Amino acid sequence: MNEREKLLDQYSGRVFKNRKDHIVQLEADGVPQEIAANSRSVPGLMINRGCCYAGCKGVVLGPLKDVVVLTHGPIGCGYYSWGTRRNKARSDSEGKSFIQYCFSTDLQEPDIVFGGEKKLKQAIQEIMEIFAPKCIMICSTCPVGLIGDDIHAVANWAKATYGIACVAYSCEGYKGVSQSAGHHIANNGLMKNIIGTSGAKRDKKFAVNMLGEYNIGGDGWEVERLLKLIGYEVVSIFTGDGSYEQIKNAHTANLNLVQCHRSINYIAEMMKKKYGIDWIKVNFIGIGETMRSLREMAVYFDDEGLRQRTEEVIAAELADIEETREAYRAKLHGHTAGIFVGGSRSHHYQNLLADFGIKTVIAGYEFAHRDDYEGREVLSGIKPDADSKNIEELTIEPDDQYYHLTLNKERFDALQQKIDIEKYEGMFRDMGNGTVTVDDFNHYETEKLIELFEPDIFYSGIKDKYMIQKSGTPSRQLHSYDYSGPYAGFRGAVNFARDTYMSIFTPAWKYLTPPWNTRPTLEGIIGGGENA
Amino acid sequence: MLDATPKKITERRALRVNPCKTCEPVGAMYAALGVHRCMPHSHGSQGCCSYHRTFLARHFKEPAIATTSSFTEGACVFGGGSNLKKAVKNVFDIYDPDVIAVHTTCLSETIGDDINTYIQQMEIPEGKIVVHANTPSYAGSHIVGFGNMMSGFIQYLAEKKAVSNGKIGIFPGFVNPGDMREMKRLAGLMHGDYIMFPDTSGVMDAPNKGHYEMYPKGGTTIEEIRALGSVEKIFALGELTTKAPAIKLKEKCDVDFAALPLPMGVEATDQYIMELSHFLHTEVPESIEEERGQLVDIMLDAHANFYQKTAAIYGDPDTVLGLTAFALELGMVPKYVLTGTKNREFTKKAEALLAKFGANDCKAVDNGDLFELHQWIKNDPVDILVGTTHGKYIAKAEDIPLVRAGFPILDRYVHSYMPIVGYRGAMRLLELIGNALMDRQDRDAADEDLELVM
C-alpha cells in the first residue's frame, strides 16, 4: 500500500468513494493528474472549511478600512470576524479606520419571524448618524436568506437617501461549498458597484493594482515598498489596507497583479473584459518567486529604465538579506514540511520553503478549485455543478468610456510565451516523487499524514495547530502567520525562515518526555547483599 | 485607535457595535467538550463550526474538536435530516466518540429542523449515544447556549434511581478548566463526593505528552451524567448560566439545587464553602481557613492601592458579577458594570451589589456593548478595565490598563489554567489588578516620586 491507500484505508463505502478522488499521490514529476476539488464536503468529517460569509465578509471585504461592513444577522458571524484576519490597515488622515470595529444588526427572534429589513434600515440610519461613512457594505448571514430580507433593496434605499455607496452581498453561509463562493460574490459586488466609479482617467504609465493581497502581517506593505522603489504606482490594493476610495480608481491601472488568484481571479478577468487591463500572476512569497514576479512585470512594461531599476532593487534587497538567509538556509536545509491552507498559499509557500532547502512532502488546500492544483489550463474542462451554478456569473461588456488595451494582440501573444500573463501554474507542478496532495483535508487525514510522513513542520491553521503540536510536530499557522510577518518579499522571506527555525528548534521540544520515564529514579540493593 | 467613536452618546435601537457577547452554539460546543469522549456537532453551515472551533482554540490554545452537518442550499430547502444522519454515521465510523452532542444554529432553527425526530430515526451503533440541544443564535448568547447544552444532556441522560447515590452535583458555570479544578479542590477539601458537569479540566487544558489524544482523560462521563439524576443536591454555581439546567434536572429527576453565584471574592466563596459545609455536615478544614485568612491578610496589606480606584468591568453575566463583588470588597468603585447578554436578573443583582457597598454613581447594564462602554469612559474615565480581550482597543484608545479576566482571552497565555474562583483565585485576581494599577503608577511617576517600596 502506498501512502494514499493507507490514508483511505479507514474509510468505509461512501466516504471512501468521495475521498478517493480528493487525494492524489504524484509518483513522478510532471505527470498530470486530476483531483476532485471545490465540491461538497462530507458531513461529519472534521474539516477546516468555513462558509460563504467567511469568504465574502471575512476575506475580501473585511479589510476595507473606510467601509462600514455591516453584518446582517444574529450576533455570532459579525463577532467572529471582528478583528479581521490580521489584515493590517493604517487609519486615514483623520485617524479613522473601521476595521477595529464590529457592526451587526444582532437579529433577535422577532426579527426572524417578522423580517429584519426594518432593523437593517434602522441600523443604517444609526451608522449614518454616528459614523457617516462614504460607503456601507451589507453582508447577509444564513437566516437572512431564508426569511427573504431584500437587502439589495435596502442598499438602494440607503444610496438614494444618503447619497453614499451602499452594496449588499447575499453571502449566506450555506451558499456554495466553502469560502470560495463568498470570494466570488464579493468580487461581483465590487465589480458591479465600486470599481470604475470615480470618473478618473487612465493617465499613468506604470500603474498597477494589487489583487488578492490582504496585507496579513504587513505583506502588502512590504510588496508595495518594493514596487515603489522600482517606480511603480500602486493604484489600489484588493483589499489589504485597501479602501473604497482607492478601489473606485482601480480602472485607471495599466496592469493587474494577481497574488491570491483563488480569491480574486474573477475581478482580474472581469476587469480585462470591461477595461482591457491585462493581468499577470505574481507571487511575492519566496525569494525566487519575488524576483520572477518583479522581472515579469518589467518584461510586461518593456521599459529599459524599469528593467534596470528592477535589477538594482533585486540586487540591493538580496544583498541586504544575504547573511541571514544563508544562516537560516544552513540550519533548515534538508527538513521536510506539510502545508495545508487556503486556495493559493499552499503552493506559494512551497517556493519559499524551497528557498531554504525545505522539501514539501504533503500539501493541500481547504477550498481550492481544480485549476489551483492542476493549472489554469484545465478551467475550460471543468463542468459547473449545482453548487457553483448558484453563484452568479456576471456578463461583462467592454466599457464605452474606459476600455483601453495596454498591449496590442501581437505583443500580448508574444508575451504569453514568455511570462505568466493571464495564467497560473497549479500546485502539482512543484510536487512529485511520492508526495501526497489532499483536497479539503480533514482532522483524521491530518493525523494520519503526520504519522505517515513525519514532517519536521506542519503549516496550517489554528483549528489543527494544537492537535499537531500535541502530536510532537511543530506547527505554524499560515493563515495568521502566528501573529508574525511580513512574509512577503525578500525581508519577509527571512522573517519566515526565522519563525520556522524558532518553531522547530525551540528548547521546549526537548522536554516532552519527563526524565523519570527514561531513567531510573530509585536506586538500591535487592536482596541481602554480600554479607547475607 | 477607535477614532470613529464619538464622545456624544446617541441612542441606538438596531445597531450593535463591538458586541460583548457571541452566539449560543459556541457555548453549547464548549459545554459538550466538557463531556468525556464527546464529539460536539454543529448542525448548520460549515462556517459556524469553523468559527466556533477557531474561537475556542484561540482562547484555550488547545484543539477544540467538533464536526458539522455542512449545509448547502439543498439542505436548506429539503431539511437537514439527511446531512445529520450521514454526519452521525461518519463521526462514529471515523472518530469513534462515545457520544455526539448536536447543537443547532440559526440556519437549522430557522428552517425548523426537528433534531429529536432525526435522532430517533437514525441508526446509532450499539452503546453509543446522540443527544441534542436547541441553540438558535438569534436568541440568548453563548452563555445561554452553554446552559442549553447542559439541559440537553440532562434531558437525554439523567436518570432518577430509587436510591440516592449520596453524591452532590456541581455545575461550574461558564468558566475555565482552571476554575473547575479549583471548585473541585475546594469541594474535595470539604469531603464532598461530587460529580462536576460539565468538566473541561483535563480536556481543554490537556498536557503535551508528545502524542495526540483526541479524547483526553478529562470530562464528565456519561455514567456520571446519568447519575446526576440521583444525586443529593446540585450546587449550580454561576446561577445566571446554570439555574436553567438545574431546573431542568429538578423537573426531570426531582433533584434539589442551590443556585449560587460563582465563588469569586471573599463573600461568594464563603457562601460556596458554607453551603457545602451545611449540606455535607463537614467542618471547614483548617487548610481552607488558612487560605481565606491569607487572602484577607493580603487585602488588608494592599488595600491602599485599591481604595476608590474606578473600574469598568465587562464580560459574561456571572463572571462580571463575581469580579464586581470582589472589586467592591477591595474598596474599588466598579463604575461601569456591563454584560452583552440580555438578562435583567444580571442588572438587578449588580445593582444590589453596588447598593450593598454604597457604591453610588455606578452604572450596571445587560444587553450592552463595548462601543457603549467606550462612550461612557470617554465621558467619564476609569482607572482600570477588567474584562475580555476585546476591551484592548478601548484600553489602547484611552490609555487605561486592562486586566484580562473571563471569556474570551485571545491574546495571552496561561489564563485558562489559573483560577479566578475561590480564595486562591481571588488572590490571583488581586495580584493581577494590583500589579496593573501599581505598574501604571510607576510608569506615570515623576522621577522624584518613584517609590522603591510600595
Interface residues (C-beta under 8 A of the other chain):
Chain A: Q10 Y11 S12 R14 V15 R40 S41 V42 P43 G44 L45 M46 I47 N48 R49 G50 C51 C52 Y53 A54 L70 G73 P74 I75 G76 C77 G78 Y79 Y80 S81 W82 S91 E94 G95 K96 S97 F98 Q100 Y101 C102 F103 S104 T105 D106 L107 Q108 E109 D111 I112 K119 L120 Q122 A123 Q125 E126 I127 E129 I130 F131 T141 C142 P143 G145 L146 I147 E172 G173 Y174 K175 G176 V177 S178 A386 D387 N390 H443 Y444 E447 G461 I462 K463 D464 K465 Y466 M467 I468 Q469 K470 S471 G472 L512 T513
Chain B: M1 L2 D3 A4 P6 T10 R12 R13 A14 L15 R16 V17 N18 P19 K21 T22 C23 P25 V26 H41 G44 S45 Q46 G47 C48 S50 Y51 H52 R53 T54 F55 A57 R58 K61 E62 P63 A64 I65 A66 T67 T68 S69 S70 F71 T72 E73 G74 A75 C76 N83 L84 K86 A87 V88 K89 N90 V91 D93 I94 Y95 T105 C106 L107 E109 T110 I111 P136 S137 Y138 A139 S141 A206 N208 K209 G210 H211 Y212 E213 F371 H390 Y393
